[in-house]
């Protein structure tokens, strides 16, 4: 009997010990942790998704909405409106990181004779109700209540209550939580950022056509009322300006304004931005009268800003105003032209393989050789009458400039979008029945699209030859453009011919140089290199200026970069200042014989005309590989001047004094020391250079059958 009682007592002790070990210890640990823990709210506050702030002035409720573009906080009471993300984030951060100085339970306070009213918690100044999603599906939602009481007597602290505990926290909490509705409410009108916007819809009035622009990968396109390219910079700048609109002030919903005053009826400006599975529509109405002080106090010279009534389409009962800049208003009003792509051609310049330029009189084609670099490998095809086409190498840089100017061809002003739906009569009026130029661009195929051809027509308006109009075949639009493009679109094949003239074969030295009059009667300079001799040694005995000029001539002659090509064949006479004249001088070049049994290259002859002006001097060659006339570059002009004219240069004129007597040098009239120039001789007998005086060997044109005065020095 005594053993049974002992066993029962042992079992009861074991049960009591187990209870204390497994349950009482957890209670004590939780109570101690609650007292030691500094954070007021637990880990469940990390995912707060709703807040309700209730104070003396009413309640404000905030809810988090999860979207594809991110979380959005929405103000649901007292009105439905997007919340200020920064203000809400600041409130939540303060709650999540809130720490107390000390805490105690309500029961402990009551045991010490304190009541909730002593801490300002019987009627709290602000009550915050928060909630968070459940940790597991099906479980109740998490949340809690935080009440803000009065300040402590000392220490600039604040009493707050959560559940059955009272905390002493920093006074800064109250400063961050006591926010007005205006501070919590977002002032942004649109919330879709420009990179998310997929389309822009605009209608400026009930009778105006509806405009729709749509993003297509990296570009924008008009879909209505016309199908055309839109300007990406202008469109995205307009969307940025729309996103920059802010709510200026809200109007009392309890005293609604009539639609005829707000202008938010059918005639309102309707702007819609469409993003990823969401859209926002803004209605802009009449200017606010009288405007607010901020809108009316704009400084003189500032941008014209108008305060307008506004409303979002999905929030019927909320009326507000926004300040609309004048530039944005103009863009919206003229969107069909202001947002248009001002470039006439949509070109990938690297894909162009041929350019055909035609006028009513002639036509040329610029072809790009396969596998050549974009700015090289071009050739000019031209035809004269019934002759077979002629092909010459084109100047790659000149063609590249032509293609670039075509790609940059655009209208400068919105009014130069002349007509988007022309009639047959309009097409004739703008001169497209007989275009001034027709440019056809052929583009090679790519992985994205097959080979294409673009045809551009330029025409002069009937009765106004100063205006030039353009249109692209297959498109109805007519543009007004600058007439200067006609200078670029020349149909003269010489304007595109390669200007780098290879006078001698590459890497071939000059063995002999001769400078004579054109008829060969007078030799001004001639030298043939001896075996082992160099031109530096050969020119060492020449006077300084003459030596430098001959050295410059030898350096430039093998490869000349002509200014322009004036004739594609060599004539016996050349036009100098409007008069046909014979060639005055010639240069003979004998290349060095190549090693081995290779045939020796022939003599190359360059004929030189009389000088036409300070920067113009014509040269030509009858050699089969050249057979042309060209304008010499300035370095070659300087060298030829030193050899042919410098000895007769009188130098700078002396300033005329009161006792100065007129003579040939200061009047420009021919005299004994300044003979008349051949270019001024009678046209019936063209003048030729006379024999130069010794020993300077200054050249002059060879004497004709009837003697003529020697040429005058050029200025």
C-alpha positions in Angstrom: 0.0 0.0 0.0 2.8 2.4 0.9 4.6 1.5 -2.4 1.6 2.3 -4.5 1.3 5.8 -2.9 4.9 6.4 -3.5 4.7 5.5 -7.2 1.7 7.8 -7.6 3.6 10.7 -6.0 6.6 10.1 -8.3 4.3 10.1 -11.4 2.7 13.4 -10.3 6.1 15.0 -9.8 7.3 13.8 -13.2 4.1 15.3 -14.8 4.6 18.6 -12.9 8.2 18.7 -13.9 7.3 18.0 -17.6 4.7 20.8 -17.5 7.1 23.2 -16.1 9.8 22.2 -18.5 7.8 22.2 -21.7 5.2 24.9 -21.1 6.1 27.2 -18.2 9.6 27.7 -19.6 8.2 28.9 -23.0 5.9 31.4 -21.2 8.7 32.8 -19.1 11.0 33.0 -22.2 8.4 34.7 -24.3 7.7 37.2 -21.4 11.4 37.9 -21.0 11.9 38.3 -24.7 8.9 40.6 -25.0 10.5 42.8 -22.2 14.0 42.7 -23.7 13.0 43.1 -27.4 13.6 46.6 -28.8 11.4 46.5 -31.9 7.8 47.4 -31.2 6.3 45.4 -34.1 7.2 41.8 -34.9 8.6 40.3 -38.1 5.1 40.0 -39.5 5.2 43.8 -40.2 7.7 43.2 -43.0 4.9 42.6 -45.5 2.3 45.3 -44.5 -0.2 45.6 -47.3 -2.8 47.9 -45.8 -2.8 50.9 -43.4 -5.7 52.8 -41.8 -4.8 56.1 -40.0 -7.6 57.4 -37.8 -7.3 60.7 -36.1 -9.4 63.7 -35.0 -9.9 64.8 -38.7 -11.1 61.5 -40.0 -9.6 58.3 -41.5 -7.2 57.7 -44.3 -7.0 54.2 -45.7 -4.2 52.9 -47.9 -4.0 49.6 -49.8 -1.1 48.1 -51.7 -2.0 46.9 -55.2 0.4 44.4 -56.8 0.9 45.0 -60.6 3.3 43.7 -63.2 5.1 47.0 -63.2 5.5 46.9 -59.3 3.6 47.6 -56.2 1.4 50.6 -56.1 -0.1 52.1 -53.0 -3.7 53.4 -53.5 -5.6 55.8 -51.3 -9.1 54.3 -50.9 -10.6 56.6 -48.2 -11.7 59.3 -48.2 -11.2 59.2 -52.0 -9.8 56.7 -54.5 -6.5 58.2 -55.7 -2.9 57.0 -56.1 -0.9 57.6 -52.9 2.4 59.3 -52.6 4.8 56.3 -52.7 7.5 58.1 -50.8 5.2 59.2 -48.0 3.7 55.7 -47.6 7.2 54.1 -47.7 8.4 56.5 -45.0 5.4 55.5 -42.7 6.0 51.8 -43.2 9.7 52.1 -42.6 9.1 54.0 -39.4 6.7 51.3 -38.2 9.0 48.4 -39.1 12.1 50.0 -37.5 10.3 51.5 -34.5 12.2 50.8 -31.3 11.2 51.6 -27.7 13.2 52.9 -24.8 11.3 50.8 -22.4 7.9 49.0 -22.3 5.5 47.6 -19.7 2.2 45.9 -19.7 -1.1 47.6 -19.1 -1.7 45.4 -16.0 1.6 46.5 -14.5 0.5 50.1 -15.0 -2.8 49.4 -13.3 -1.1 47.7 -10.4 0.9 50.9 -9.9 -2.3 53.0 -9.9 -2.0 54.3 -13.4 -4.7 54.5 -16.0 -4.7 54.7 -19.8 -5.8 58.3 -19.6 -2.6 59.1 -17.8 -0.7 58.1 -20.9 -3.1 59.7 -23.4 -4.2 56.3 -24.6 -7.8 56.3 -23.5 -8.7 58.5 -26.5 -5.5 58.2 -28.7 -4.5 61.1 -30.9 -3.9 58.7 -33.8 -4.7 55.0 -34.3 -2.9 53.0 -36.9 -4.5 49.7 -38.0 -2.2 47.6 -40.2 -2.5 44.2 -41.8 -0.3 41.8 -43.6 -0.9 38.6 -45.6 -1.1 35.3 -43.8 2.1 33.3 -43.5 0.4 30.2 -44.9 -2.5 29.7 -47.2 -5.8 29.5 -45.3 -4.4 31.0 -42.1 -6.0 34.3 -40.8 -4.3 37.5 -41.9 -1.8 39.1 -39.7 -2.0 42.6 -38.3 -2.3 44.8 -35.4 -3.2 48.2 -33.9 -0.8 50.9 -32.8 -2.2 53.8 -30.7 -0.3 57.0 -30.2 -0.8 58.7 -26.8 0.7 61.7 -25.1 4.3 62.9 -24.6 6.3 61.9 -21.6 6.8 64.4 -18.8 10.6 64.5 -19.5 12.9 63.3 -22.2 11.0 64.2 -25.3 9.4 60.8 -25.5 6.0 59.4 -26.5 3.7 56.8 -25.2 2.2 54.3 -27.6 0.2 51.1 -27.1 0.3 47.8 -29.0 -2.0 45.1 -27.7 -1.6 45.0 -23.9 1.8 46.7 -23.8 2.7 50.4 -23.5 6.0 51.5 -25.1 8.0 54.6 -24.6 9.4 55.7 -28.0 11.1 58.6 -29.7 8.9 61.7 -30.3 10.1 61.6 -34.0 7.4 58.9 -34.7 4.6 61.3 -34.2 6.2 63.9 -36.5 6.5 61.3 -39.3 3.0 59.8 -38.9 1.0 63.0 -38.6 0.5 63.7 -42.3 -2.3 65.5 -44.0 -4.3 64.1 -46.8 -2.5 66.4 -49.3 0.8 65.0 -48.2 -0.3 61.3 -48.5 -2.1 61.8 -51.8 0.1 61.7 -55.0 0.1 64.8 -57.1 1.0 62.9 -60.3 -1.6 62.9 -63.0 -0.2 60.0 -65.1 1.7 57.1 -63.6 2.7 55.2 -66.7 6.4 55.9 -67.4 7.5 56.7 -71.0 9.4 53.4 -71.4 6.2 51.5 -70.6 3.9 53.5 -72.9 2.8 51.5 -75.9 0.4 54.0 -77.5 -0.7 57.6 -77.2 -4.3 58.6 -78.2 -5.3 62.2 -78.5 -8.4 64.1 -79.4 -8.4 67.9 -79.0 -12.1 68.5 -79.5 -15.3 66.8 -80.4 -15.0 67.7 -84.1 -11.3 67.1 -84.4 -10.0 63.7 -85.7 -8.7 61.3 -83.2 -4.9 60.8 -83.3 -3.4 57.5 -82.4 0.4 56.8 -82.2 1.7 53.3 -81.5 5.2 52.2 -80.6 6.8 49.6 -83.0 9.9 48.3 -81.4 12.3 51.3 -81.6 10.1 53.7 -83.5 6.7 55.4 -83.3 4.0 55.4 -86.0 0.8 57.3 -86.6 -2.1 54.9 -87.0 -4.9 57.6 -87.3 -5.9 59.8 -89.0 -3.0 59.0 -91.3 -0.5 56.2 -91.5 2.9 57.8 -91.2 6.1 57.8 -89.3 6.2 59.8 -86.1 9.2 61.5 -84.6 10.5 59.3 -81.7 12.2 62.2 -79.8 9.2 64.5 -80.2 6.7 61.8 -79.2 8.6 60.7 -76.1 9.3 64.3 -75.1 5.5 65.0 -75.3 4.9 61.9 -73.1 7.5 63.1 -70.6 5.8 66.4 -70.5 2.4 64.7 -69.9 4.0 62.7 -67.0 5.3 66.0 -65.6 1.8 67.3 -65.1 0.9 67.6 -61.5 -2.4 68.1 -59.6 -2.4 71.8 -58.7 -5.5 71.7 -56.5 -8.6 69.5 -55.8 -12.1 71.0 -55.9 -14.7 70.2 -53.3 -16.7 67.2 -54.4 -19.7 68.3 -52.3 -20.1 71.4 -54.6 -19.8 70.1 -58.2 -19.2 72.7 -60.9 -21.3 72.6 -64.1 -19.8 71.1 -67.2 -20.1 74.3 -69.2 -17.8 76.0 -66.8 -15.2 73.2 -66.5 -15.3 72.3 -70.2 -15.1 68.6 -69.3 -17.9 67.6 -71.5 -17.7 66.0 -75.0 -15.5 68.9 -76.2 -12.7 68.3 -73.7 -9.2 67.4 -74.7 -8.9 63.7 -74.3 -5.4 62.2 -73.7 -4.9 58.4 -73.2 -1.7 56.6 -72.4 -1.7 52.8 -72.8 0.9 50.7 -71.0 1.3 47.1 -70.0 -2.3 45.9 -69.4 -3.3 49.3 -68.1 -4.4 52.7 -69.5 -5.0 56.1 -68.2 -7.2 58.8 -69.7 -7.0 62.5 -68.8 -9.6 65.0 -69.7 -8.5 68.7 -70.0 -11.1 71.4 -69.9 -11.4 75.2 -69.8 -8.9 77.5 -68.1 -9.7 78.0 -64.4 -11.2 81.5 -63.7 -10.0 83.1 -61.7 -6.7 81.2 -61.7 -4.8 80.3 -58.5 -2.2 82.7 -57.2 0.6 80.4 -58.3 -0.6 80.3 -61.9 -1.3 84.0 -62.0 2.0 85.0 -60.5 4.2 83.7 -63.4 7.1 86.2 -64.0 7.2 88.3 -67.2 8.9 86.4 -70.0 8.2 83.0 -68.5 6.6 80.2 -70.5 2.9 80.7 -70.8 1.3 78.4 -68.2 -2.5 78.0 -68.0 -4.4 76.4 -65.1 -7.0 74.1 -66.6 -9.8 72.0 -65.1 -9.0 68.3 -65.4 -10.4 64.9 -64.5 -9.3 61.3 -64.9 -11.8 59.2 -66.8 -12.0 56.4 -64.3 -12.5 58.8 -61.4 -15.7 60.6 -62.3 -16.3 62.4 -59.0 -12.8 63.9 -58.5 -12.3 67.3 -60.1 -8.9 68.9 -60.0 -6.8 71.5 -61.9 -3.4 71.2 -63.4 -0.9 73.7 -64.8 -0.4 73.1 -68.6 2.7 74.7 -70.1 2.1 76.6 -73.3 4.6 74.5 -75.3 2.8 71.3 -74.3 -0.6 72.9 -75.3 0.8 73.8 -78.7 2.2 70.3 -79.2 -1.2 68.8 -78.4 -3.1 71.2 -80.6 -0.7 70.6 -83.6 0.1 67.0 -82.8 -0.4 65.7 -86.4 2.5 67.9 -87.6 4.4 68.5 -84.4 4.9 64.8 -83.7 5.5 63.8 -87.4 8.9 62.5 -88.4 10.4 65.4 -90.3 12.7 63.2 -92.3 11.3 62.6 -95.7 13.1 59.3 -96.4 13.4 56.4 -94.0 16.9 55.2 -95.1 19.5 52.7 -94.0 22.4 54.3 -95.8 24.6 51.3 -95.5 22.1 49.2 -97.6 22.0 51.5 -100.6 23.6 49.9 -103.7 22.6 52.4 -106.4 21.3 55.9 -106.8 19.7 57.1 -110.1 19.2 60.8 -110.6 17.1 61.9 -113.5 16.0 65.3 -114.8 13.9 66.1 -117.9 17.1 66.3 -119.9 19.5 63.7 -118.6 20.0 60.8 -116.2 23.0 59.3 -114.3 23.3 56.2 -112.1 25.7 55.8 -109.3 26.4 52.1 -108.6 28.1 50.5 -105.6 30.3 47.5 -106.3 29.6 44.4 -104.4 31.6 43.7 -101.2 33.1 47.2 -101.3 33.2 49.5 -98.3 30.2 51.9 -98.1 32.2 55.0 -98.9 34.3 53.3 -101.7 33.7 51.2 -104.7 31.3 53.5 -106.5 31.1 54.1 -110.2 29.2 56.5 -112.4 27.1 55.3 -115.4 26.0 57.9 -117.9 24.7 57.9 -121.5 24.8 60.5 -124.1 22.2 60.2 -126.8 22.1 56.8 -128.4 25.7 56.0 -127.3 26.5 53.0 -125.1 26.6 53.7 -121.4 30.0 55.0 -120.1 31.4 53.9 -116.8 34.0 55.8 -114.8 35.1 55.5 -111.2 33.1 57.8 -108.8 34.4 59.9 -105.9 33.3 57.8 -102.9 33.3 60.8 -100.5 31.1 62.8 -102.9 28.6 60.0 -103.2 28.6 59.4 -99.4 27.8 63.1 -98.9 25.0 62.8 -101.5 23.5 59.8 -99.7 23.8 61.5 -96.3 22.1 64.7 -97.5 19.2 62.5 -98.9 18.9 60.7 -95.6 18.8 64.1 -93.8 16.4 65.7 -96.2 13.5 67.0 -94.0 10.9 69.7 -93.5 12.0 72.6 -91.3 8.6 73.8 -90.2 5.3 72.2 -89.4 3.5 74.1 -92.2 5.9 72.4 -94.7 3.8 69.3 -94.4 1.8 70.7 -97.3 -0.8 68.1 -98.2 -1.5 64.6 -96.8 -4.2 63.7 -99.3 -3.6 65.5 -102.6 -5.9 65.2 -105.6 -4.8 64.7 -109.2 -5.0 68.5 -109.7 -2.8 69.1 -106.6 -0.2 66.7 -107.9 0.0 68.8 -111.1 0.0 72.0 -109.2 3.0 70.9 -107.2 4.9 70.1 -110.4 4.9 66.3 -110.2 3.6 65.8 -113.7 7.1 66.7 -114.9 9.4 66.4 -111.9 12.5 68.6 -111.7 14.4 65.6 -110.3 13.6 61.9 -109.8 15.9 60.0 -107.4 15.6 56.2 -107.3 17.4 54.5 -104.4 17.9 50.7 -104.6 18.7 48.9 -101.3 20.1 45.4 -101.0 18.1 42.7 -99.2 18.7 41.9 -95.6 17.6 39.2 -93.1 14.7 41.5 -92.1 13.4 42.6 -95.5 13.9 41.9 -99.2 15.5 44.2 -101.7 13.6 47.5 -101.9 13.5 50.6 -104.1 12.6 54.1 -103.0 11.6 56.7 -105.5 11.8 60.4 -104.5 10.3 63.1 -106.8 11.0 66.8 -106.6 8.9 69.4 -108.4 8.5 73.1 -108.6 5.1 74.6 -107.9 3.2 76.1 -110.8 3.7 79.8 -110.8 6.3 79.7 -108.0 9.7 78.4 -109.1 11.2 79.3 -105.7 9.2 76.6 -103.9 10.3 73.0 -104.2 8.1 70.1 -103.2 8.9 66.5 -102.6 7.0 63.2 -102.4 7.8 59.6 -102.1 6.3 57.2 -104.6 3.6 55.1 -103.0 2.9 57.7 -100.3 0.3 60.4 -100.5 2.3 63.1 -98.5 3.7 66.2 -100.2 6.4 68.2 -98.4 8.0 71.6 -99.1 11.8 71.4 -98.9 14.8 73.7 -99.4 15.6 74.3 -103.1 19.3 74.0 -102.3 19.0 70.2 -102.6 18.9 70.6 -106.4 22.6 71.7 -106.3 23.4 68.4 -104.6 21.4 66.3 -107.1 23.4 67.2 -110.2 22.9 65.1 -113.3 26.4 66.0 -114.6 28.5 62.9 -114.3 31.7 65.0 -113.9 30.4 66.2 -110.5 30.7 62.6 -109.2 33.8 61.5 -111.0 36.8 60.4 -108.9 39.0 63.5 -108.3 42.1 61.6 -107.2 44.1 61.4 -110.4 46.9 58.8 -110.6 49.2 60.6 -113.1 52.0 58.1 -112.7 51.7 54.4 -111.8 51.9 53.9 -108.0 55.3 53.8 -106.4 56.9 54.8 -109.8 59.6 57.6 -109.4 60.0 60.4 -111.9 63.1 60.0 -114.1 62.7 63.1 -116.2 60.9 66.4 -115.7 60.4 69.0 -118.4 58.5 72.3 -118.3 58.0 74.0 -121.7 55.7 76.3 -123.5 52.7 74.4 -125.1 54.2 74.5 -128.6 57.6 73.3 -127.3 59.5 76.3 -128.6 60.8 77.4 -125.2 62.1 75.1 -122.4 61.7 76.6 -118.9 63.2 73.6 -117.1 64.3 70.1 -118.0 66.4 67.5 -116.2 66.9 63.8 -116.5 68.3 62.0 -113.5 71.6 60.3 -114.0 72.3 56.9 -112.6 72.3 57.1 -108.8 71.2 60.7 -108.8 68.3 62.0 -106.7 66.1 65.0 -107.3 67.4 66.6 -104.1 70.9 66.7 -105.6 69.5 67.7 -109.0 67.7 70.7 -107.6 70.5 71.8 -105.2 71.9 74.3 -107.8 68.5 76.0 -108.3 67.7 79.3 -106.5 65.8 78.8 -103.3 62.2 79.7 -104.3 62.6 77.9 -107.7 64.0 74.8 -106.0 61.1 74.7 -103.5 58.6 75.1 -106.3 60.1 72.3 -108.4 60.3 70.0 -105.3 56.6 70.7 -104.5 55.8 70.0 -108.2 57.6 66.7 -108.1 55.9 65.7 -104.8 52.4 66.4 -106.1 52.4 65.5 -109.8 52.4 61.7 -109.4 49.0 61.8 -107.6 46.8 64.9 -107.8 43.7 65.6 -105.8 41.8 67.7 -108.3 39.3 70.3 -107.1 36.8 69.5 -109.9 36.8 67.7 -113.2 35.6 70.1 -115.9 35.8 68.0 -119.1 35.9 64.3 -119.6 37.9 64.6 -122.8 41.0 66.7 -123.7 40.4 69.6 -126.1 42.9 71.5 -128.2 41.7 74.8 -126.7 40.4 75.7 -123.2 38.0 78.2 -121.9 39.7 80.8 -119.7 37.6 83.5 -118.2 34.9 83.0 -120.9 37.3 83.0 -123.9 38.6 80.0 -125.9 42.4 80.0 -125.7 45.2 77.6 -126.6 47.1 75.8 -123.9 50.0 77.9 -122.6 52.5 75.4 -121.0 53.0 71.7 -120.6 54.7 69.4 -118.2 56.4 66.2 -119.5 57.0 63.4 -117.1 59.1 60.3 -117.9 58.7 57.5 -115.3 61.6 55.4 -114.3 62.0 52.2 -116.2 60.9 49.2 -114.1 63.3 46.4 -113.3 63.3 43.2 -115.4 61.7 42.8 -118.8 58.6 44.9 -118.0 57.8 47.4 -120.7 58.8 51.0 -120.0 55.9 53.3 -119.2 55.2 56.1 -121.6 55.7 59.8 -121.2 52.9 61.6 -119.4 52.0 65.1 -120.5 50.0 67.7 -118.5 49.0 70.9 -120.3 48.6 74.1 -118.4 46.2 76.9 -119.3 46.7 80.6 -118.5 45.8 81.3 -114.9 42.0 82.1 -114.5 42.1 83.5 -111.0 43.6 83.4 -107.6 42.2 79.9 -106.8 41.4 78.6 -110.3 43.9 77.1 -112.7 43.0 74.5 -115.4 45.2 71.6 -116.3 44.5 68.8 -118.8 46.1 65.6 -120.2 45.5 63.9 -123.5 47.0 60.6 -122.2 44.7 57.7 -122.8 44.4 56.8 -119.0 43.4 60.4 -118.2 42.0 62.3 -121.2 40.4 65.1 -119.1 40.6 68.7 -117.9 40.6 69.6 -114.2 41.1 72.4 -111.7 44.4 72.2 -109.9 44.4 72.1 -106.1 45.8 75.1 -104.2 49.2 73.5 -103.3 49.8 72.8 -107.0 48.6 76.3 -107.9 51.2 77.8 -105.5 54.0 75.7 -107.1 53.0 76.6 -110.7 52.7 80.3 -109.7 56.3 80.3 -108.4 57.6 78.8 -111.6 55.5 80.6 -114.2 54.4 84.0 -112.7 56.3 84.9 -109.6 59.3 86.6 -111.3 56.9 89.2 -112.7 55.0 89.9 -109.4 55.5 93.6 -108.5 54.8 92.9 -104.9 52.4 94.9 -102.6 51.4 98.3 -103.9 52.7 101.4 -102.0 50.0 103.5 -100.4 49.2 106.6 -102.5 50.4 109.9 -101.0 49.3 113.4 -101.7 52.2 113.9 -104.2 52.0 110.4 -105.7 51.9 110.3 -109.5 49.7 107.7 -111.2 51.7 105.1 -113.0 51.2 101.6 -114.2 51.7 99.9 -110.9 49.2 101.9 -108.8 46.6 102.5 -111.5 46.5 99.0 -113.0 47.0 100.4 -116.5 49.7 98.7 -118.6 53.0 100.5 -118.8 56.7 99.8 -119.5 57.1 97.9 -116.3 53.7 96.2 -116.4 52.6 94.8 -119.8 49.0 94.0 -120.5 47.9 90.4 -119.7 47.2 88.0 -122.5 43.7 87.4 -121.1 42.8 91.0 -122.0 44.1 90.8 -125.6 41.7 91.0 -128.5 39.7 87.8 -128.9 40.3 87.7 -132.7 44.0 86.7 -132.2 44.5 84.7 -129.0 47.7 85.7 -127.2 50.4 83.2 -126.4 53.3 83.5 -124.0 56.4 85.3 -125.3 60.0 84.2 -124.6 60.9 84.8 -121.0 63.8 87.1 -120.1 67.1 85.6 -119.1 68.5 84.5 -116.7 65.4 84.2 -114.5 63.7 81.9 -117.0 60.3 83.2 -116.0 57.9 81.6 -118.5 55.4 83.4 -120.7 53.1 82.0 -123.4 54.8 81.2 -126.8 54.7 84.0 -129.3 52.0 83.7 -132.0 52.4 84.8 -135.6 51.4 88.3 -134.6 53.3 89.4 -131.5 51.3 90.3 -128.4 52.2 91.8 -125.0 53.6 89.5 -122.3 51.2 88.5 -119.5 50.8 90.7 -116.5 51.6 89.4 -113.0 48.6 88.0 -111.1 47.7 89.5 -107.9 
